[in-house]
C-alpha cells in the first residue's frame, strides 16, 4: 500500500482473498478504516487446503462455466447441495 501512496485503506476480500485481507488487516490495524469480507468460510486453513487440492486434482479442461460449477460442487462438501447455487 505504501508504494501506492495509501496511508489508510478499506479492504474487501472474497473467499481466499478475504483471508488475505484479514491477515493484512491484523498486521496493520492502524491503517485499516474498514474490512469487508464476503464468503469467507469458517473452515480451518487445513480443511480449505484439502478442498482446494481436491478441486485442482481434477485435470480435465473446463469448456463451460457450468463445468466449473459442477467441479466445485463435487469438491466442496462443506456446503449443502440444496444451497450451492
PDB file of N, CA, C and O in Angstrom:
ATOM      1  N   UNK A   1       0.813  -1.188   0.000  1.00  0.00           N
ATOM      2  CA  UNK A   1       0.000   0.000   0.000  1.00  0.00           C
ATOM      3  C   UNK A   1       0.865   1.265   0.000  1.00  0.00           C
ATOM      4  O   UNK A   1       0.480   2.313  -0.519  1.00  0.00           O
ATOM      5  N   UNK A   2       2.041   1.124   0.598  1.00  0.00           N
ATOM      6  CA  UNK A   2       2.927   2.288   0.657  1.00  0.00           C
ATOM      7  C   UNK A   2       3.301   2.793  -0.731  1.00  0.00           C
ATOM      8  O   UNK A   2       3.290   3.997  -0.984  1.00  0.00           O
ATOM      9  N   UNK A   3       3.634   1.858  -1.635  1.00  0.00           N
ATOM     10  CA  UNK A   3       4.058   2.279  -2.975  1.00  0.00           C
ATOM     11  C   UNK A   3       2.918   2.914  -3.775  1.00  0.00           C
ATOM     12  O   UNK A   3       3.156   3.602  -4.767  1.00  0.00           O
ATOM     13  N   UNK A   4       1.673   2.676  -3.331  1.00  0.00           N
ATOM     14  CA  UNK A   4       0.524   3.311  -3.978  1.00  0.00           C
ATOM     15  C   UNK A   4       0.176   4.654  -3.331  1.00  0.00           C
ATOM     16  O   UNK A   4      -0.642   5.414  -3.851  1.00  0.00           O
ATOM     17  N   UNK A   5       0.803   4.928  -2.201  1.00  0.00           N
ATOM     18  CA  UNK A   5       0.573   6.199  -1.528  1.00  0.00           C
ATOM     19  C   UNK A   5      -0.625   6.217  -0.601  1.00  0.00           C
ATOM     20  O   UNK A   5      -1.124   7.290  -0.263  1.00  0.00           O
ATOM     21  N   UNK A   6      -1.098   5.053  -0.183  1.00  0.00           N
ATOM     22  CA  UNK A   6      -2.258   4.991   0.704  1.00  0.00           C
ATOM     23  C   UNK A   6      -1.827   4.837   2.155  1.00  0.00           C
ATOM     24  O   UNK A   6      -1.142   3.877   2.510  1.00  0.00           O
ATOM     25  N   UNK A   7      -2.229   5.783   2.988  1.00  0.00           N
ATOM     26  CA  UNK A   7      -1.929   5.686   4.416  1.00  0.00           C
ATOM     27  C   UNK A   7      -2.970   4.825   5.120  1.00  0.00           C
ATOM     28  O   UNK A   7      -2.643   4.061   6.029  1.00  0.00           O
ATOM     29  N   UNK A   8      -4.232   4.953   4.692  1.00  0.00           N
ATOM     30  CA  UNK A   8      -5.341   4.181   5.259  1.00  0.00           C
ATOM     31  C   UNK A   8      -6.143   3.575   4.115  1.00  0.00           C
ATOM     32  O   UNK A   8      -6.243   4.159   3.035  1.00  0.00           O
ATOM     33  N   UNK A   9      -6.718   2.389   4.364  1.00  0.00           N
ATOM     34  CA  UNK A   9      -7.460   1.713   3.309  1.00  0.00           C
ATOM     35  C   UNK A   9      -8.734   1.086   3.854  1.00  0.00           C
ATOM     36  O   UNK A   9      -8.869   0.828   5.050  1.00  0.00           O
ATOM     37  N   UNK A  10      -9.656   0.851   2.939  1.00  0.00           N
ATOM     38  CA  UNK A  10     -10.795  -0.022   3.178  1.00  0.00           C
ATOM     39  C   UNK A  10     -10.521  -1.261   2.352  1.00  0.00           C
ATOM     40  O   UNK A  10     -10.382  -1.188   1.131  1.00  0.00           O
ATOM     41  N   UNK A  11     -10.443  -2.402   3.023  1.00  0.00           N
ATOM     42  CA  UNK A  11     -10.137  -3.653   2.339  1.00  0.00           C
ATOM     43  C   UNK A  11     -11.406  -4.458   2.116  1.00  0.00           C
ATOM     44  O   UNK A  11     -12.288  -4.495   2.973  1.00  0.00           O
ATOM     45  N   UNK A  12     -11.491  -5.096   0.968  1.00  0.00           N
ATOM     46  CA  UNK A  12     -12.586  -6.021   0.683  1.00  0.00           C
ATOM     47  C   UNK A  12     -11.980  -7.277   0.089  1.00  0.00           C
ATOM     48  O   UNK A  12     -11.099  -7.213  -0.768  1.00  0.00           O
ATOM     49  N   UNK A  13     -12.462  -8.417   0.552  1.00  0.00           N
ATOM     50  CA  UNK A  13     -11.950  -9.667   0.028  1.00  0.00           C
ATOM     51  C   UNK A  13     -13.019 -10.733   0.021  1.00  0.00           C
ATOM     52  O   UNK A  13     -13.877 -10.776   0.903  1.00  0.00           O
ATOM     53  N   UNK A  14     -12.963 -11.592  -0.979  1.00  0.00           N
ATOM     54  CA  UNK A  14     -13.919 -12.689  -1.108  1.00  0.00           C
ATOM     55  C   UNK A  14     -13.168 -14.011  -1.091  1.00  0.00           C
ATOM     56  O   UNK A  14     -12.136 -14.158  -1.746  1.00  0.00           O
ATOM     57  N   UNK A  15     -13.688 -14.966  -0.343  1.00  0.00           N
ATOM     58  CA  UNK A  15     -13.119 -16.303  -0.274  1.00  0.00           C
ATOM     59  C   UNK A  15     -11.678 -16.217   0.223  1.00  0.00           C
ATOM     60  O   UNK A  15     -11.431 -15.655   1.290  1.00  0.00           O
ATOM     61  N   UNK A  16     -10.734 -16.758  -0.522  1.00  0.00           N
ATOM     62  CA  UNK A  16      -9.342 -16.720  -0.087  1.00  0.00           C
ATOM     63  C   UNK A  16      -8.821 -15.286  -0.039  1.00  0.00           C
ATOM     64  O   UNK A  16      -7.947 -14.971   0.768  1.00  0.00           O
ATOM     65  N   UNK A  17      -9.347 -14.425  -0.889  1.00  0.00           N
ATOM     66  CA  UNK A  17      -8.985 -13.006  -0.827  1.00  0.00           C
ATOM     67  C   UNK A  17      -9.407 -12.379   0.494  1.00  0.00           C
ATOM     68  O   UNK A  17      -8.768 -11.446   0.980  1.00  0.00           O
ATOM     69  N   UNK A  18     -10.487 -12.895   1.073  1.00  0.00           N
ATOM     70  CA  UNK A  18     -10.914 -12.438   2.394  1.00  0.00           C
ATOM     71  C   UNK A  18      -9.929 -12.831   3.469  1.00  0.00           C
ATOM     72  O   UNK A  18      -9.681 -12.072   4.406  1.00  0.00           O
ATOM     73  N   UNK A  19      -9.364 -14.029   3.331  1.00  0.00           N
ATOM     74  CA  UNK A  19      -8.337 -14.474   4.286  1.00  0.00           C
ATOM     75  C   UNK A  19      -7.115 -13.562   4.174  1.00  0.00           C
ATOM     76  O   UNK A  19      -6.551 -13.149   5.187  1.00  0.00           O
ATOM     77  N   UNK A  20      -6.713 -13.253   2.956  1.00  0.00           N
ATOM     78  CA  UNK A  20      -5.570 -12.356   2.750  1.00  0.00           C
ATOM     79  C   UNK A  20      -5.860 -10.976   3.332  1.00  0.00           C
ATOM     80  O   UNK A  20      -4.988 -10.369   3.954  1.00  0.00           O
ATOM     81  N   UNK A  21      -7.072 -10.482   3.134  1.00  0.00           N
ATOM     82  CA  UNK A  21      -7.452  -9.173   3.674  1.00  0.00           C
ATOM     83  C   UNK A  21      -7.435  -9.188   5.202  1.00  0.00           C
ATOM     84  O   UNK A  21      -6.986  -8.229   5.830  1.00  0.00           O
ATOM     85  N   UNK A  22      -7.924 -10.278   5.798  1.00  0.00           N
ATOM     86  CA  UNK A  22      -7.900 -10.382   7.264  1.00  0.00           C
ATOM     87  C   UNK A  22      -6.468 -10.388   7.784  1.00  0.00           C
ATOM     88  O   UNK A  22      -6.160  -9.725   8.775  1.00  0.00           O
ATOM     89  N   UNK A  23      -5.605 -11.126   7.125  1.00  0.00           N
ATOM     90  CA  UNK A  23      -4.206 -11.184   7.567  1.00  0.00           C
ATOM     91  C   UNK A  23      -3.536  -9.813   7.466  1.00  0.00           C
ATOM     92  O   UNK A  23      -2.802  -9.406   8.366  1.00  0.00           O
ATOM     93  N   UNK A  24      -3.793  -9.109   6.367  1.00  0.00           N
ATOM     94  CA  UNK A  24      -3.186  -7.784   6.210  1.00  0.00           C
ATOM     95  C   UNK A  24      -3.749  -6.829   7.260  1.00  0.00           C
ATOM     96  O   UNK A  24      -3.012  -6.037   7.846  1.00  0.00           O
ATOM     97  N   UNK A  25      -5.056  -6.909   7.494  1.00  0.00           N
ATOM     98  CA  UNK A  25      -5.678  -6.038   8.499  1.00  0.00           C
ATOM     99  C   UNK A  25      -5.136  -6.334   9.897  1.00  0.00           C
ATOM    100  O   UNK A  25      -4.927  -5.416  10.690  1.00  0.00           O
ATOM    101  N   UNK A  26      -4.911  -7.602  10.197  1.00  0.00           N
ATOM    102  CA  UNK A  26      -4.370  -7.966  11.506  1.00  0.00           C
ATOM    103  C   UNK A  26      -2.939  -7.459  11.683  1.00  0.00           C
ATOM    104  O   UNK A  26      -2.534  -7.090  12.785  1.00  0.00           O
ATOM    105  N   UNK A  27      -2.188  -7.444  10.600  1.00  0.00           N
ATOM    106  CA  UNK A  27      -0.803  -6.980  10.660  1.00  0.00           C
ATOM    107  C   UNK A  27      -0.697  -5.459  10.669  1.00  0.00           C
ATOM    108  O   UNK A  27       0.305  -4.906  11.123  1.00  0.00           O
ATOM    109  N   UNK A  28      -1.739  -4.776  10.163  1.00  0.00           N
ATOM    110  CA  UNK A  28      -1.713  -3.306  10.042  1.00  0.00           C
ATOM    111  C   UNK A  28      -3.029  -2.690  10.528  1.00  0.00           C
ATOM    112  O   UNK A  28      -3.661  -1.946   9.778  1.00  0.00           O
ATOM    113  N   UNK A  29      -3.452  -2.973  11.745  1.00  0.00           N
ATOM    114  CA  UNK A  29      -4.767  -2.491  12.197  1.00  0.00           C
ATOM    115  C   UNK A  29      -4.896  -0.975  12.222  1.00  0.00           C
ATOM    116  O   UNK A  29      -6.000  -0.449  12.082  1.00  0.00           O
ATOM    117  N   UNK A  30      -3.802  -0.275  12.396  1.00  0.00           N
ATOM    118  CA  UNK A  30      -3.839   1.188  12.432  1.00  0.00           C
ATOM    119  C   UNK A  30      -4.051   1.809  11.055  1.00  0.00           C
ATOM    120  O   UNK A  30      -4.311   3.008  10.952  1.00  0.00           O
ATOM    121  N   UNK A  31      -3.943   1.004   9.994  1.00  0.00           N
ATOM    122  CA  UNK A  31      -4.074   1.532   8.636  1.00  0.00           C
ATOM    123  C   UNK A  31      -5.386   1.130   7.959  1.00  0.00           C
ATOM    124  O   UNK A  31      -5.652   1.545   6.831  1.00  0.00           O
ATOM    125  N   UNK A  32      -6.212   0.320   8.645  1.00  0.00           N
ATOM    126  CA  UNK A  32      -7.451  -0.184   8.048  1.00  0.00           C
ATOM    127  C   UNK A  32      -8.641   0.588   8.606  1.00  0.00           C
ATOM    128  O   UNK A  32      -8.917   0.550   9.805  1.00  0.00           O
ATOM    129  N   UNK A  33      -9.346   1.293   7.711  1.00  0.00           N
ATOM    130  CA  UNK A  33     -10.547   2.020   8.104  1.00  0.00           C
ATOM    131  C   UNK A  33     -11.759   1.105   8.170  1.00  0.00           C
ATOM    132  O   UNK A  33     -12.631   1.284   9.020  1.00  0.00           O
ATOM    133  N   UNK A  34     -11.815   0.123   7.272  1.00  0.00           N
ATOM    134  CA  UNK A  34     -12.935  -0.823   7.244  1.00  0.00           C
ATOM    135  C   UNK A  34     -12.468  -2.101   6.558  1.00  0.00           C
ATOM    136  O   UNK A  34     -11.545  -2.102   5.744  1.00  0.00           O
ATOM    137  N   UNK A  35     -13.147  -3.195   6.922  1.00  0.00           N
ATOM    138  CA  UNK A  35     -12.830  -4.502   6.348  1.00  0.00           C
ATOM    139  C   UNK A  35     -14.138  -5.148   5.927  1.00  0.00           C
ATOM    140  O   UNK A  35     -15.042  -5.319   6.745  1.00  0.00           O
ATOM    141  N   UNK A  36     -14.243  -5.513   4.640  1.00  0.00           N
ATOM    142  CA  UNK A  36     -15.432  -6.151   4.093  1.00  0.00           C
ATOM    143  C   UNK A  36     -15.057  -7.569   3.680  1.00  0.00           C
ATOM    144  O   UNK A  36     -14.152  -7.763   2.869  1.00  0.00           O
ATOM    145  N   UNK A  37     -15.751  -8.559   4.235  1.00  0.00           N
ATOM    146  CA  UNK A  37     -15.475  -9.959   3.922  1.00  0.00           C
ATOM    147  C   UNK A  37     -16.709 -10.588   3.301  1.00  0.00           C
ATOM    148  O   UNK A  37     -17.822 -10.426   3.803  1.00  0.00           O
ATOM    149  N   UNK A  38     -16.505 -11.307   2.207  1.00  0.00           N
ATOM    150  CA  UNK A  38     -17.596 -11.968   1.502  1.00  0.00           C
ATOM    151  C   UNK A  38     -17.244 -13.443   1.327  1.00  0.00           C
ATOM    152  O   UNK A  38     -16.193 -13.779   0.780  1.00  0.00           O
ATOM    153  N   UNK A  39     -18.120 -14.308   1.790  1.00  0.00           N
ATOM    154  CA  UNK A  39     -17.990 -15.742   1.568  1.00  0.00           C
ATOM    155  C   UNK A  39     -16.644 -16.295   2.038  1.00  0.00           C
ATOM    156  O   UNK A  39     -15.995 -17.071   1.336  1.00  0.00           O
ATOM    157  N   UNK A  40     -16.245 -15.882   3.231  1.00  0.00           N
ATOM    158  CA  UNK A  40     -15.043 -16.430   3.851  1.00  0.00           C
ATOM    159  C   UNK A  40     -15.528 -17.502   4.810  1.00  0.00           C
ATOM    160  O   UNK A  40     -16.132 -17.198   5.839  1.00  0.00           O
ATOM    161  N   UNK A  41     -15.262 -18.758   4.472  1.00  0.00           N
ATOM    162  CA  UNK A  41     -15.802 -19.875   5.234  1.00  0.00           C
ATOM    163  C   UNK A  41     -15.194 -20.025   6.612  1.00  0.00           C
ATOM    164  O   UNK A  41     -14.100 -19.530   6.882  1.00  0.00           O
ATOM    165  N   UNK A  42     -15.917 -20.712   7.477  1.00  0.00           N
ATOM    166  CA  UNK A  42     -15.419 -20.941   8.830  1.00  0.00           C
ATOM    167  C   UNK A  42     -14.430 -22.092   8.926  1.00  0.00           C
ATOM    168  O   UNK A  42     -13.929 -22.393  10.010  1.00  0.00           O
ATOM    169  N   UNK A  43     -14.150 -22.730   7.812  1.00  0.00           N
ATOM    170  CA  UNK A  43     -13.263 -23.885   7.847  1.00  0.00           C
ATOM    171  C   UNK A  43     -11.835 -23.470   8.196  1.00  0.00           C
ATOM    172  O   UNK A  43     -11.439 -22.323   7.984  1.00  0.00           O
ATOM    173  N   UNK A  44     -11.088 -24.398   8.720  1.00  0.00           N
ATOM    174  CA  UNK A  44      -9.693 -24.128   9.046  1.00  0.00           C
ATOM    175  C   UNK A  44      -8.876 -24.079   7.776  1.00  0.00           C
ATOM    176  O   UNK A  44      -9.322 -24.524   6.719  1.00  0.00           O
ATOM    177  N   UNK A  45      -7.692 -23.541   7.884  1.00  0.00           N
ATOM    178  CA  UNK A  45      -6.820 -23.465   6.710  1.00  0.00           C
ATOM    179  C   UNK A  45      -6.521 -24.870   6.178  1.00  0.00           C
ATOM    180  O   UNK A  45      -6.422 -25.052   4.964  1.00  0.00           O
ATOM    181  N   UNK A  46      -6.375 -25.869   7.061  1.00  0.00           N
ATOM    182  CA  UNK A  46      -6.101 -27.233   6.611  1.00  0.00           C
ATOM    183  C   UNK A  46      -7.279 -27.759   5.796  1.00  0.00           C
ATOM    184  O   UNK A  46      -7.087 -28.342   4.729  1.00  0.00           O
ATOM    185  N   UNK A  47      -8.510 -27.553   6.302  1.00  0.00           N
ATOM    186  CA  UNK A  47      -9.692 -28.018   5.575  1.00  0.00           C
ATOM    187  C   UNK A  47      -9.821 -27.300   4.242  1.00  0.00           C
ATOM    188  O   UNK A  47     -10.138 -27.920   3.227  1.00  0.00           O
ATOM    189  N   UNK A  48      -9.576 -26.002   4.241  1.00  0.00           N
ATOM    190  CA  UNK A  48      -9.657 -25.239   2.993  1.00  0.00           C
ATOM    191  C   UNK A  48      -8.621 -25.737   1.996  1.00  0.00           C
ATOM    192  O   UNK A  48      -8.896 -25.837   0.800  1.00  0.00           O
ATOM    193  N   UNK A  49      -7.432 -26.049   2.492  1.00  0.00           N
ATOM    194  CA  UNK A  49      -6.387 -26.563   1.621  1.00  0.00           C
ATOM    195  C   UNK A  49      -6.754 -27.898   1.008  1.00  0.00           C
ATOM    196  O   UNK A  49      -6.475 -28.138  -0.167  1.00  0.00           O
ATOM    197  N   UNK A  50      -7.375 -28.769   1.786  1.00  0.00           N
ATOM    198  CA  UNK A  50      -7.778 -30.075   1.271  1.00  0.00           C
ATOM    199  C   UNK A  50      -8.837 -29.921   0.194  1.00  0.00           C
ATOM    200  O   UNK A  50      -8.798 -30.609  -0.825  1.00  0.00           O
ATOM    201  N   UNK A  51      -9.785 -29.018   0.419  1.00  0.00           N
ATOM    202  CA  UNK A  51     -10.835 -28.772  -0.572  1.00  0.00           C
ATOM    203  C   UNK A  51     -10.237 -28.205  -1.860  1.00  0.00           C
ATOM    204  O   UNK A  51     -10.619 -28.609  -2.958  1.00  0.00           O
ATOM    205  N   UNK A  52      -9.308 -27.279  -1.722  1.00  0.00           N
ATOM    206  CA  UNK A  52      -8.661 -26.686  -2.887  1.00  0.00           C
ATOM    207  C   UNK A  52      -7.838 -27.723  -3.642  1.00  0.00           C
ATOM    208  O   UNK A  52      -7.854 -27.755  -4.873  1.00  0.00           O
ATOM    209  N   UNK A  53      -7.120 -28.569  -2.909  1.00  0.00           N
ATOM    210  CA  UNK A  53      -6.336 -29.613  -3.560  1.00  0.00           C
ATOM    211  C   UNK A  53      -7.229 -30.583  -4.317  1.00  0.00           C
ATOM    212  O   UNK A  53      -6.889 -31.005  -5.422  1.00  0.00           O
ATOM    213  N   UNK A  54      -8.369 -30.940  -3.732  1.00  0.00           N
ATOM    214  CA  UNK A  54      -9.300 -31.840  -4.418  1.00  0.00           C
ATOM    215  C   UNK A  54      -9.792 -31.207  -5.716  1.00  0.00           C
ATOM    216  O   UNK A  54      -9.911 -31.885  -6.737  1.00  0.00           O
ATOM    217  N   UNK A  55     -10.076 -29.908  -5.675  1.00  0.00           N
ATOM    218  CA  UNK A  55     -10.531 -29.194  -6.859  1.00  0.00           C
ATOM    219  C   UNK A  55      -9.470 -29.247  -7.955  1.00  0.00           C
ATOM    220  O   UNK A  55      -9.791 -29.491  -9.119  1.00  0.00           O
ATOM    221  N   UNK A  56      -8.213 -29.020  -7.590  1.00  0.00           N
ATOM    222  CA  UNK A  56      -7.137 -28.950  -8.579  1.00  0.00           C
ATOM    223  C   UNK A  56      -6.638 -30.311  -9.047  1.00  0.00           C
ATOM    224  O   UNK A  56      -5.995 -30.400 -10.093  1.00  0.00           O
ATOM    225  N   UNK A  57      -6.918 -31.372  -8.297  1.00  0.00           N
ATOM    226  CA  UNK A  57      -6.501 -32.714  -8.729  1.00  0.00           C
ATOM    227  C   UNK A  57      -7.204 -33.123 -10.018  1.00  0.00           C
ATOM    228  O   UNK A  57      -6.665 -33.894 -10.812  1.00  0.00           O
ATOM    229  N   UNK A  58      -8.401 -32.603 -10.217  1.00  0.00           N
ATOM    230  CA  UNK A  58      -9.107 -32.903 -11.465  1.00  0.00           C
ATOM    231  C   UNK A  58      -8.450 -32.094 -12.576  1.00  0.00           C
ATOM    232  O   UNK A  58      -8.379 -30.868 -12.499  1.00  0.00           O
ATOM    233  N   UNK A  59      -7.975 -32.777 -13.598  1.00  0.00           N
ATOM    234  CA  UNK A  59      -7.170 -32.097 -14.625  1.00  0.00           C
ATOM    235  C   UNK A  59      -7.899 -31.881 -15.948  1.00  0.00           C
ATOM    236  O   UNK A  59      -7.320 -31.356 -16.899  1.00  0.00           O
ATOM    237  N   UNK A  60      -9.167 -32.286 -16.010  1.00  0.00           N
ATOM    238  CA  UNK A  60      -9.867 -32.110 -17.280  1.00  0.00           C
ATOM    239  C   UNK A  60     -10.060 -30.617 -17.575  1.00  0.00           C
ATOM    240  O   UNK A  60     -10.170 -29.797 -16.665  1.00  0.00           O
ATOM    241  N   UNK A  61     -10.095 -30.294 -18.857  1.00  0.00           N
ATOM    242  CA  UNK A  61     -10.298 -28.920 -19.291  1.00  0.00           C
ATOM    243  C   UNK A  61     -11.774 -28.570 -19.127  1.00  0.00           C
ATOM    244  O   UNK A  61     -12.657 -29.335 -19.515  1.00  0.00           O
ATOM    245  N   UNK A  62     -12.019 -27.412 -18.551  1.00  0.00           N
ATOM    246  CA  UNK A  62     -13.392 -26.963 -18.345  1.00  0.00           C
ATOM    247  C   UNK A  62     -13.809 -26.100 -19.528  1.00  0.00           C
ATOM    248  O   UNK A  62     -13.291 -25.002 -19.732  1.00  0.00           O
ATOM    249  N   UNK A  63     -14.745 -26.613 -20.292  1.00  0.00           N
ATOM    250  CA  UNK A  63     -15.185 -25.928 -21.506  1.00  0.00           C
ATOM    251  C   UNK A  63     -16.226 -24.845 -21.228  1.00  0.00           C
ATOM    252  O   UNK A  63     -16.291 -23.838 -21.932  1.00  0.00           O
ATOM    253  N   UNK A  64     -17.030 -25.062 -20.203  1.00  0.00           N
ATOM    254  CA  UNK A  64     -18.128 -24.127 -19.907  1.00  0.00           C
ATOM    255  C   UNK A  64     -18.072 -23.708 -18.447  1.00  0.00           C
ATOM    256  O   UNK A  64     -17.496 -24.412 -17.618  1.00  0.00           O
ATOM    257  N   UNK A  65     -18.661 -22.577 -18.134  1.00  0.00           N
ATOM    258  CA  UNK A  65     -18.728 -22.110 -16.752  1.00  0.00           C
ATOM    259  C   UNK A  65     -19.463 -23.121 -15.880  1.00  0.00           C
ATOM    260  O   UNK A  65     -19.110 -23.319 -14.717  1.00  0.00           O
ATOM    261  N   UNK A  66     -20.485 -23.759 -16.445  1.00  0.00           N
ATOM    262  CA  UNK A  66     -21.240 -24.767 -15.700  1.00  0.00           C
ATOM    263  C   UNK A  66     -20.353 -25.935 -15.289  1.00  0.00           C
ATOM    264  O   UNK A  66     -20.567 -26.539 -14.237  1.00  0.00           O
ATOM    265  N   UNK A  67     -19.352 -26.258 -16.117  1.00  0.00           N
ATOM    266  CA  UNK A  67     -18.402 -27.311 -15.769  1.00  0.00           C
ATOM    267  C   UNK A  67     -17.611 -26.929 -14.518  1.00  0.00           C
ATOM    268  O   UNK A  67     -17.349 -27.768 -13.656  1.00  0.00           O
ATOM    269  N   UNK A  68     -17.239 -25.674 -14.433  1.00  0.00           N
ATOM    270  CA  UNK A  68     -16.543 -25.179 -13.246  1.00  0.00           C
ATOM    271  C   UNK A  68     -17.429 -25.329 -12.005  1.00  0.00           C
ATOM    272  O   UNK A  68     -16.970 -25.784 -10.957  1.00  0.00           O
ATOM    273  N   UNK A  69     -18.698 -24.941 -12.136  1.00  0.00           N
ATOM    274  CA  UNK A  69     -19.620 -25.052 -11.004  1.00  0.00           C
ATOM    275  C   UNK A  69     -19.821 -26.502 -10.584  1.00  0.00           C
ATOM    276  O   UNK A  69     -19.890 -26.804  -9.392  1.00  0.00           O
ATOM    277  N   UNK A  70     -19.914 -27.393 -11.559  1.00  0.00           N
ATOM    278  CA  UNK A  70     -20.066 -28.813 -11.243  1.00  0.00           C
ATOM    279  C   UNK A  70     -18.850 -29.342 -10.487  1.00  0.00           C
ATOM    280  O   UNK A  70     -18.992 -30.095  -9.524  1.00  0.00           O
ATOM    281  N   UNK A  71     -17.666 -28.950 -10.921  1.00  0.00           N
ATOM    282  CA  UNK A  71     -16.449 -29.387 -10.225  1.00  0.00           C
ATOM    283  C   UNK A  71     -16.439 -28.835  -8.804  1.00  0.00           C
ATOM    284  O   UNK A  71     -16.091 -29.548  -7.863  1.00  0.00           O
ATOM    285  N   UNK A  72     -16.808 -27.602  -8.649  1.00  0.00           N
ATOM    286  CA  UNK A  72     -16.855 -27.001  -7.313  1.00  0.00           C
ATOM    287  C   UNK A  72     -17.829 -27.767  -6.424  1.00  0.00           C
ATOM    288  O   UNK A  72     -17.541 -28.014  -5.253  1.00  0.00           O
ATOM    289  N   UNK A  73     -18.975 -28.141  -6.975  1.00  0.00           N
ATOM    290  CA  UNK A  73     -19.959 -28.914  -6.205  1.00  0.00           C
ATOM    291  C   UNK A  73     -19.383 -30.240  -5.735  1.00  0.00           C
ATOM    292  O   UNK A  73     -19.634 -30.658  -4.604  1.00  0.00           O
ATOM    293  N   UNK A  74     -18.615 -30.904  -6.589  1.00  0.00           N
ATOM    294  CA  UNK A  74     -18.051 -32.210  -6.241  1.00  0.00           C
ATOM    295  C   UNK A  74     -16.957 -32.117  -5.192  1.00  0.00           C
ATOM    296  O   UNK A  74     -16.782 -33.051  -4.409  1.00  0.00           O
ATOM    297  N   UNK A  75     -16.225 -31.027  -5.155  1.00  0.00           N
ATOM    298  CA  UNK A  75     -15.062 -30.936  -4.276  1.00  0.00           C
ATOM    299  C   UNK A  75     -15.307 -30.102  -3.028  1.00  0.00           C
ATOM    300  O   UNK A  75     -14.462 -30.094  -2.133  1.00  0.00           O
ATOM    301  N   UNK A  76     -16.416 -29.411  -2.936  1.00  0.00           N
ATOM    302  CA  UNK A  76     -16.702 -28.577  -1.770  1.00  0.00           C
ATOM    303  C   UNK A  76     -17.878 -29.176  -1.020  1.00  0.00           C
ATOM    304  O   UNK A  76     -19.022 -28.765  -1.211  1.00  0.00           O
ATOM    305  N   UNK A  77     -17.599 -30.126  -0.186  1.00  0.00           N
ATOM    306  CA  UNK A  77     -18.647 -30.851   0.514  1.00  0.00           C
ATOM    307  C   UNK A  77     -19.143 -30.146   1.773  1.00  0.00           C
ATOM    308  O   UNK A  77     -20.047 -30.649   2.441  1.00  0.00           O
ATOM    309  N   UNK A  78     -18.574 -28.999   2.105  1.00  0.00           N
ATOM    310  CA  UNK A  78     -18.982 -28.304   3.320  1.00  0.00           C
ATOM    311  C   UNK A  78     -20.260 -27.484   3.130  1.00  0.00           C
ATOM    312  O   UNK A  78     -20.777 -26.918   4.093  1.00  0.00           O
ATOM    313  N   UNK A  79     -20.769 -27.415   1.910  1.00  0.00           N
ATOM    314  CA  UNK A  79     -21.985 -26.656   1.621  1.00  0.00           C
ATOM    315  C   UNK A  79     -23.072 -27.627   1.189  1.00  0.00           C
ATOM    316  O   UNK A  79     -22.847 -28.487   0.336  1.00  0.00           O
ATOM    317  N   UNK A  80     -24.247 -27.485   1.779  1.00  0.00           N
ATOM    318  CA  UNK A  80     -25.360 -28.374   1.441  1.00  0.00           C
ATOM    319  C   UNK A  80     -25.699 -28.244  -0.037  1.00  0.00           C
ATOM    320  O   UNK A  80     -25.764 -27.127  -0.552  1.00  0.00           O
ATOM    321  N   UNK A  81     -25.918 -29.362  -0.735  1.00  0.00           N
ATOM    322  CA  UNK A  81     -26.219 -29.318  -2.176  1.00  0.00           C
ATOM    323  C   UNK A  81     -27.411 -28.426  -2.505  1.00  0.00           C
ATOM    324  O   UNK A  81     -27.446 -27.815  -3.573  1.00  0.00           O
ATOM    325  N   UNK A  82     -28.377 -28.342  -1.612  1.00  0.00           N
ATOM    326  CA  UNK A  82     -29.577 -27.561  -1.898  1.00  0.00           C
ATOM    327  C   UNK A  82     -29.312 -26.060  -1.962  1.00  0.00           C
ATOM    328  O   UNK A  82     -30.126 -25.322  -2.517  1.00  0.00           O
ATOM    329  N   UNK A  83     -28.188 -25.585  -1.405  1.00  0.00           N
ATOM    330  CA  UNK A  83     -27.923 -24.141  -1.416  1.00  0.00           C
ATOM    331  C   UNK A  83     -26.652 -23.781  -2.161  1.00  0.00           C
ATOM    332  O   UNK A  83     -26.193 -22.644  -2.061  1.00  0.00           O
ATOM    333  N   UNK A  84     -26.078 -24.694  -2.894  1.00  0.00           N
ATOM    334  CA  UNK A  84     -24.826 -24.421  -3.584  1.00  0.00           C
ATOM    335  C   UNK A  84     -24.962 -23.431  -4.725  1.00  0.00           C
ATOM    336  O   UNK A  84     -24.001 -22.734  -5.051  1.00  0.00           O
ATOM    337  N   UNK A  85     -26.124 -23.354  -5.335  1.00  0.00           N
ATOM    338  CA  UNK A  85     -26.279 -22.431  -6.468  1.00  0.00           C
ATOM    339  C   UNK A  85     -27.405 -21.494  -6.231  1.00  0.00           C
ATOM    340  O   UNK A  85     -27.688 -20.643  -7.074  1.00  0.00           O
TER     341      UNK A  85
END
